[in-house]
């Protein structure tokens, strides 16, 4: 997997619900790769999309803890049971978080203890932990069943990115 991301001086990838940059070729590639497939996103990501609406020509699954949240054109998941329903509807992978608090999204809700493991135990598709993960807390995910971790600030905030990637990879392989 390759990752290219635009970040600001604080290693944030967005601000106020918007991306830092608008790259038309990137949007076109995303459309090509995801059309006709299932996309899973958090509520705040959905709300950052044009008009706060689900993506067309895709099955949209939105993860939120807000039990009253509803949006036309998307399945909304609030629990392990609902994540299972997303899998039954064709999700290929679940991004689950926030695993930990993060300075890049101060208002994010962190998963309750045990929720990551409960979701991993309940589904038979890959689960990627997201949110606030860095080398000091990555191994706290050991035993949860996650198949991978999403790391942005932990990598791009490092003085020596290559060395940081090697260290993070070694830790992730212990999961």
C-alpha positions as CSV (number, residue, x, y, z in Angstrom):
1,X,0.0,0.0,0.0
2,X,1.2,3.5,-0.8
3,X,0.0,6.6,0.9
4,X,0.3,10.2,-0.4
5,X,-1.1,12.8,1.9
6,X,-1.0,16.6,2.1
7,X,-0.5,17.9,5.6
8,X,-0.1,21.3,7.2
9,X,2.7,22.4,9.6
10,X,0.9,20.5,12.4
11,X,0.6,17.4,10.4
12,X,-3.2,17.7,10.1
13,X,-4.9,16.4,6.9
14,X,-7.9,18.6,7.1
15,X,-9.4,21.6,8.9
16,X,-13.0,22.5,9.8
17,X,-14.4,19.5,7.9
18,X,-12.5,20.3,4.7
19,X,-9.4,18.8,3.0
20,X,-6.3,21.0,2.9
21,X,-6.0,20.8,-0.8
22,X,-8.2,20.1,-3.8
23,X,-6.6,17.7,-6.3
24,X,-8.9,16.9,-9.2
25,X,-6.9,13.9,-10.4
26,X,-7.0,12.5,-6.9
27,X,-10.8,12.8,-6.8
28,X,-11.0,11.1,-10.2
29,X,-8.9,8.2,-9.1
30,X,-11.0,7.8,-6.0
31,X,-14.2,7.8,-8.1
32,X,-12.8,5.2,-10.4
33,X,-11.6,2.9,-7.7
34,X,-14.8,3.1,-5.5
35,X,-17.7,3.3,-8.0
36,X,-19.9,0.3,-7.6
37,X,-18.3,-0.6,-4.3
38,X,-19.0,-0.1,-0.6
39,X,-17.4,2.9,1.1
40,X,-17.2,3.1,4.9
41,X,-16.7,6.5,6.6
42,X,-17.3,8.3,9.9
43,X,-20.1,10.8,10.3
44,X,-17.7,13.8,10.2
45,X,-16.2,12.6,7.0
46,X,-19.7,12.3,5.4
47,X,-20.6,15.8,6.6
48,X,-17.4,17.1,5.0
49,X,-18.5,15.8,1.6
50,X,-20.3,18.2,-0.8
51,X,-23.7,18.9,0.6
52,X,-23.0,16.5,3.5
53,X,-24.5,13.8,1.3
54,X,-23.4,10.1,0.6
55,X,-21.3,9.4,-2.5
56,X,-23.3,8.4,-5.6
57,X,-23.1,5.0,-7.3
58,X,-21.6,3.4,-4.1
59,X,-23.1,1.8,-1.0
60,X,-22.3,4.2,1.8
61,X,-21.9,3.1,5.4
62,X,-21.6,5.7,8.0
63,X,-20.2,5.0,11.5
64,X,-21.3,7.2,14.4
65,X,-22.2,6.8,18.1
66,X,-25.1,9.3,17.7
67,X,-28.1,7.0,18.0
68,X,-30.4,9.6,16.4
69,X,-28.2,10.2,13.3
70,X,-29.9,9.4,10.0
71,X,-28.9,10.3,6.5
72,X,-30.8,9.5,3.3
73,X,-28.8,7.2,0.9
74,X,-26.5,5.6,3.5
75,X,-26.6,2.8,6.1
76,X,-25.7,4.2,9.6
77,X,-24.0,1.9,12.1
78,X,-23.9,2.6,15.8
79,X,-22.8,-0.8,17.2
80,X,-21.2,-4.2,16.7
81,X,-24.5,-5.5,15.5
82,X,-24.9,-2.8,13.0
83,X,-21.3,-3.3,11.8
84,X,-22.3,-6.9,11.1
85,X,-25.2,-5.7,9.1
86,X,-22.8,-3.5,7.0
87,X,-20.8,-6.7,6.3
88,X,-23.9,-8.5,5.2
89,X,-24.5,-5.6,2.8
90,X,-21.1,-6.1,1.2
91,X,-18.5,-4.0,3.1
92,X,-15.0,-5.3,2.2
93,X,-13.2,-3.7,5.2
94,X,-14.1,-1.6,8.3
95,X,-12.2,1.4,9.5
96,X,-12.9,1.6,13.2
97,X,-12.0,4.4,15.6
98,X,-11.1,6.6,17.0
99,X,-8.8,4.1,18.8
100,X,-7.2,6.9,20.8
101,X,-7.5,10.6,21.3
102,X,-5.7,12.7,18.7
103,X,-4.4,16.3,18.6
104,X,-5.5,16.6,14.9
105,X,-9.2,16.0,15.7
106,X,-9.7,17.3,19.3
107,X,-13.5,16.8,19.2
108,X,-13.4,13.1,18.2
109,X,-15.1,10.5,20.3
110,X,-12.7,7.6,21.4
111,X,-14.1,4.1,21.2
112,X,-15.2,2.7,24.6
113,X,-12.8,0.1,26.0
114,X,-13.5,-3.3,24.5
115,X,-15.4,-2.0,21.5
116,X,-12.6,-2.6,19.0
117,X,-12.2,-6.2,20.1
118,X,-16.0,-6.7,20.0
119,X,-16.2,-5.5,16.4
120,X,-13.2,-7.5,15.3
121,X,-14.6,-10.6,16.9
122,X,-18.0,-10.1,15.3
123,X,-17.0,-9.6,11.7
124,X,-15.1,-11.8,9.2
125,X,-13.6,-8.9,7.1
126,X,-10.5,-6.9,7.8
127,X,-10.7,-4.2,10.5
128,X,-8.3,-1.3,10.4
129,X,-7.9,0.7,13.6
130,X,-7.8,4.5,13.0
131,X,-7.4,7.6,15.1
132,X,-4.6,8.7,17.4
133,X,-2.3,5.7,16.9
134,X,1.4,6.2,17.4
135,X,4.4,4.1,18.5
136,X,3.7,4.8,22.2
137,X,0.2,3.3,22.1
138,X,0.1,1.0,19.0
139,X,0.7,-2.2,21.1
140,X,-2.3,-1.4,23.2
141,X,-4.2,-2.7,20.2
142,X,-2.6,-6.1,20.6
143,X,-5.3,-8.8,21.3
144,X,-8.1,-6.7,19.8
145,X,-8.0,-8.6,16.5
146,X,-7.3,-5.6,14.2
147,X,-5.8,-6.5,10.8
148,X,-4.0,-3.2,10.4
149,X,-3.6,0.4,11.6
150,X,-3.9,3.7,9.8
151,X,-1.0,6.0,10.6
152,X,-0.7,9.6,9.3
153,X,0.5,12.0,12.0
154,X,2.7,9.3,13.5
155,X,4.6,9.1,10.3
156,X,4.5,12.6,8.9
157,X,5.2,14.2,12.2
158,X,8.5,12.3,12.6
159,X,11.8,13.9,12.0
160,X,13.1,10.8,10.2
161,X,10.1,9.5,8.3
162,X,11.9,6.4,7.0
163,X,13.2,5.3,10.4
164,X,9.7,6.0,11.9
165,X,8.1,3.8,9.3
166,X,10.5,0.9,10.1
167,X,9.8,1.2,13.8
168,X,6.0,1.4,13.3
169,X,6.1,-1.5,11.0
170,X,8.0,-3.6,13.5
171,X,5.4,-2.7,16.2
172,X,2.4,-3.4,13.9
173,X,3.8,-6.8,13.0
174,X,3.5,-7.7,16.7
175,X,-0.3,-7.2,16.6
